[in-house]
Amino acid sequence: VAVMLEMEDEAAAEHALTLLPDMGGEKIGHYSRWIDAWIPIANLDQVGQVPGVIYARQSVLVEPLPQPEPPEDTISTQAGNRLSAGVDKSGADVWHGVGYTGEGVRVAVIDNGAYGKLQAAIDAGDLPTDVILHPSVIHTEGGNPHGTAVAEIIHDMAPNAELILASYPIIETALAELVEDLAADWDVDVINGSFSLQQHGPGDGSGPFAEAVSNVGAVHDTVVVMAGGNEARGHWVGTFRDDNGDGWHEFADQDASNIIHFQRVGFDSFAVPQGTELDVFLRWNDWPVSDQDFDLYLYAVDPETGDLSAEPVAEDSFTQDGTLSPYARFSYTVQEESKFAIGVFARNIDTSRSHVLNLTLIASDGDVVFANQVPERSLSNLASANAALVAAAVDVESFDLEPYSAQGPTFGPGGSLNGGHDKPDLAGYANVRTTAFPLFNGTSAAAPHIAGAVALLQQRHPEKKAIEIRALINSLARDIEPTGYDHQTGHGILFLASPCDNDPNEPDNEPFQGTRITVGNSLQQVNCTDGDEDWFMFEVSEFVRLEITVEAENGDPQIVLYNQNRLNDPLADDFGTNRVATIDHTFERSGTYLLRVKNFDDLDVIERPYTLSLTQQAVIADMPFRETFSSATVREYFEPRSTQDGRIYVADPNFDAGMHLILDSGRNGARNVLNEAILHVDTTGFDNIRLSFDHREYNDEDTVLPPVFTGSVNGDGVSFSVDGETWYRVANLTGDNSKNFFNHISIDLSHQAEQHDVMLGDDVRIKFQQFETGAYGVPTDGHAYDNIEVTGVELGMPPSLDFDGDGVADILCHNDDNGANAVWMMNGLSVADKEALSSVPDSNTSIVGAGDFDNNGITDVLWYNSETDGLYAWMMDGGIAPAQINRLPKFSGEYRFSVGNFNGDEYDDILYYKPRTGSSGLLLMEDGEVMTFDFYYSSSSSLIGVGDYNGDGKTDTFWQNRSRGYSGIVLSGGTRGNVTGDFESTEHV
């Protein structure tokens, strides 16, 4: 019989080996102070007489892990023949891209000795041709392919690592010897073990294997990775309980049995199928040998009554008399489909002691499990080795913990529930494809993902010790719920992060795991590879305008802006030039937004540093602009700048019981205070632009503003700029120009721009400023502004209106004050008739377009009410009143509208455009009704005009970005706009 002897120390073990022949014994394995040997049954009594022996017990076999049933749904495959999806999920592919492939690292697989389908995997290119077979291997192509599947995953993760395939021996001490041999004599850096040990032993991380794992790490810097086990659903642990005193352990209140049934996740439970093999193990905390006697029984359950069979169908009732381990086990093959019940009977125990019972079921069918499950402390015995990296399993697609994945912690000393090591360490990926197994799952698949990742880390960090590599891979793991370390997935899911020292966002962090950045700050980051993708998250308030800039040290970056709820629809993007990418965007809604930064240049560098900046800018107001400060706030269109104790605010200083924009100092004795309130206005599409405002000075000392200056200078007055650098004074608010009562001032900005040879564009800055010298130094010294207006004449060809269908354009007269309308019916150059037309509701309603929306040959009129956000189509039929008024969708905010035939049918359509965001869309019309809403185009440029630019009968659009100096045409293709060309242009169109 095979017997394990635990000796006092190594010297005693060496001496015991010399005595084996005298007992007729033969060594099976020897490691440190443990010996496994074949001993004749007749000579077993001599074992206890060996000097230095602590105890002797039956040897324990090393076994393959049971494989749980794979999920029924298919798992997506990656590029290549059978490349594990875990390569992408872990980020290993990015490491491969920068040259970290496991080159120079030796990885050993210890598994069953057959390595079935090995040649098939080599032929398929899923394993290299130079795989090394350890002498322990007896390869059988038709044998169990489990070890081959494990090797395939390691090769996927570390394709240039050298692979050595070994076979586990049947005894634990021989296994420990093999681990030592691979590390010391074969110079192996990583060992993967996707196998188990019979649940024999206290499970506290003691024993020869655990000691070997610790030794090879400390002496040879070899990292051992172990599968945690697949028994979470076939496990129960707890203290012995017998409330009614009948000797039977109660798993729950008045329930002395634990049912074994077939239960696939998400389905009802069923009887265990015929032919299923059941191995049941019971151990308790009385190691190494015990006189506390528990018996283990299996009963069949009547499917009709639920009663247990009169006699057990399997049992282990050997007597623990102080010579045997605290361990019971039986094996049973199901003869007839049924559910079964486990019973534990206390034959002879000390009831004053606390007995920890640990019950494990290993079934040939992974869906045969306990009804009463306790997954805690269900780790395989070998996975309790503290120096091993122990793997849990998560699904490779969902990242959900696999229900079978064994959980920690390990047991405390002697099998106690007190103490124990924190295991598993981290989770690897299951449900992946290999040549050996169409779908490979279990912690057997999870462990080699981790082993391959260790090989990459060892190549990247050859200076690190084994203990440091273990700590590093744990620190890189991606945490999932529950937050922090837990005994289900350890430190989290395997994730290699960045192969670049200075890139924390590698490989390609997920959108919602992006690095946080706050508005007004900058981050120094690194793109690690060509096409590397970094994600960032930030919060922003409503109507905030940001300039988002990426400045790269090498290569041209790309930046894309998303709403967190619409990752398939970017808000804005910019493909950088000259190493800079910039987005200027105004946010209509407060919330969380995402940024993606990439670098696409094919450069011979690994690390590509860049700086990401989020700078708040004033929102650019649309024309015509009017601000009366009735909201009692400084609107988002103003960019406030103050030095020292300056302040810019809206208040009622008791001049006329009204609210005004106030620029003054905030304390007595304040000196040299400069306030600047900079208004941003988009004048695109307007001419004859005028600035007007009401101004009042109150007790402020005069400081003359220079006619032209750069940046900021001290002075009182108003200036404008087209670039934010050079400023041109338009009002010097000192002396007689500055009154102690409100004075109305009007300025022709177009003329001023012409005088200075500059062109007004899409971000004209108008600076209202006040300077406090401190001569009087009271807080109320300053300037007040009100009723600020920027107006002009809108450019563009007015729509052609034919109200009587005679083919001659007519003229529509509209009174902005009262909403009255009149039509001049034209006949060449003369007015044939003047007719009063129906009025619109009020002065808030204006014409925004005209077209033939119902294809009757007569122009219809498009109206918009800025107060109600209502859009209306007057459907005309040749009379002076609309034949029908169609209410169209509402548009809240500052929209512009254009009319044209964008899809080439018989009806004119409506293009709506929001200058603030650059987004646009179409209302495709038919018979005067909206038939379809459709996205058109989104751009940081401004819409300049519409027309048929390619002669295909469809209306196109013309866009211009004056700050960047380019223009472009969007050709309407069917119902959707597509950018077909950009061209350089610094001229205004």
Secondary structure, 3 states (H helix, E strand, C coil): CEEEEEECCHHHHHHHHHHHHHHCCEEEEEECCEEEEECCHHHHHHHCCCCCEEEEEECCEEEECCCCCCCCCCCCCCCCCCCCHHHHHHCHHHHHHCCCCCCCCEEEEEECCCCCCHHHHHHCCCCCCCCEECCCCCCCCCCCCHHHHHHHHHHHHCCCCEEEEEECCCEHHHHHHHHHHHHHCCCCCEEEECEEECCCCCCCCCCHHHHHHHHHHHHHCCEEEEECCCCHHHEEEEECCCCCCCCECCCECCECCEEEEECCCCCCCECECCCCEEEEEEEECCCCCECCEEEEEEEEECCCCCCECCCCCEEECCCCCCCECCEEEEEEECCCCEEEEEEEEEEECCCCCCCEEEEEEEECCCCEEECCCCCCCCCCCHHHCCCCEEEEEEECCCCCECCCCCCCCCCEHHHECCCCCCCCCEEEEECECCCCCCCECCHHHHHHHHHHHHHHHHHHCCCCCHHHHHHHHHHHCECCCCCCCECCCECCECCCCCCCCCCCCCCCCCHHHCEECCCCCEEEEEECCCCEEEEEEEEECCCCEEEEEEEECCCCEEEEEEECCCCCCCCEEEECECCEEEEEEECCCCEEEEEEEEECCCCCCCCEEEEEEEEEECCCEECCEEECCCCCCCCCCEEEEECCCEEEEEECCCCCCCCEEEEEECCCCCCCEEEEEEEEEECCCEEEEEEEEEEEEECCCCCECCCEEECCCCCEEEEEECCCCEEEEEEECCHHHCCCCCEEEEEEHHHHHHHCCCCCCCCEEEEEEEEECCCCCCCCCEEEEEEEEEEEEECCCCCCECCCCCCCCEEEEECCCCCCEEEEEEECCEEEEEEEECCCCCCCEEEEEEECCCCCCCCEEEEEECCCCEEEEEECCCCCCCCEEEEECCCCCCCEEEEECCCCCCCCEEEEEECCCCEEEEEEEECCEEEEEEEEEECCCEEEEEECCCCCCCCEEEEEECCCCEEEEEEEECCEEEEEEEEECCCCC
